[in-house]
Amino acid sequence: MVRLGAVLVLALGCSRASSEGEAKQWPEPPPQRDVPIPANVEIAVTIDGAPGAAITTGTLRGAKPDFVDEERKAWRVGTLVGDARAPGTVEAVSSDGLAIRYPHPTADGLEPVLYLTRRGELSVGMVDPKDPFPRYHGQGGRLHRPGDSKPRVPSVAKLHITRTRP
């Protein structure tokens, strides 16, 4: 009787190999190298409080990126919005309401840019034109490097350009 119970428990406890394969999940492949500009870009722009021309998919497709590597593209905000070339600030606001104000120009020569990442996300941050994509970018924790300390605004929805008055 004990043997019969043990055989029943073993028979019911075993699963078929085919049902195990159905439950497995394979990792997603990495994003492609040459990421296309998203089709629905609409970044509202204000210049000194007045509405300006929005940055759209057409704007990005028509403007050559200022900085490019095999994984990213970046445009200076001044390339996309001519009025942002003047001294002042660029305030980037995300779709979630996160806002960061970037001074332009900075004492150390940093530039505000609009990034297109490998994941197809547009964000705003500051870069050093001499080394726009430092080697540690995206690898800080794994190699115990400090990472990039400059803040970025992901999923940017608005840009507020304020020019400094003389």
C-alpha positions, 0 to 999 in steps of 0.5 A: 500500500505504501509502495502504491502511494509512493508510485502515485505521488511520483506519477502525479508530481512529474511533468512532461518536458513539453509543458516546461518549454511552454513556460520558459521566457526567452530574453528580449534581443538588444535594441538595434544599432541604428534607431530610427527617429520616432514617428510621433515626436512633438516637443513643445517649445517656448522662448522667453514665455512665448510659444515657439515652433515645436520640435517634431519628427520632421525637425529631427529628420531634417537636422543633422545630429551634432554628435553621433556614435554607433548607439546614440544621436544628439542634437544641440538644443541651439541647432534645433531651436535657433533662439537657444544659441543665445546665453540663457537657460534651457529648461526641459520638462518630461512627460511626467512633470520632471523639470531641470534647468540647464544654464547655457553657456556653462563655465566648463563648456557643457552644451544642452542636447536632445538625445536619441537613445538606442531604445528610441527615447528622447531625453535632454542632458548636458554634454562636453562637446569634446567628449559627448559620449564618455566611455563610462556611459551606461557602464558605471555600476558594472565596472565600479566607475562613477557614472555620469553625474550630469542629470538628464530629463527622460521622455522630454515633452517641453523645452522652455528657452529663456534668454539672458537680457543684456 
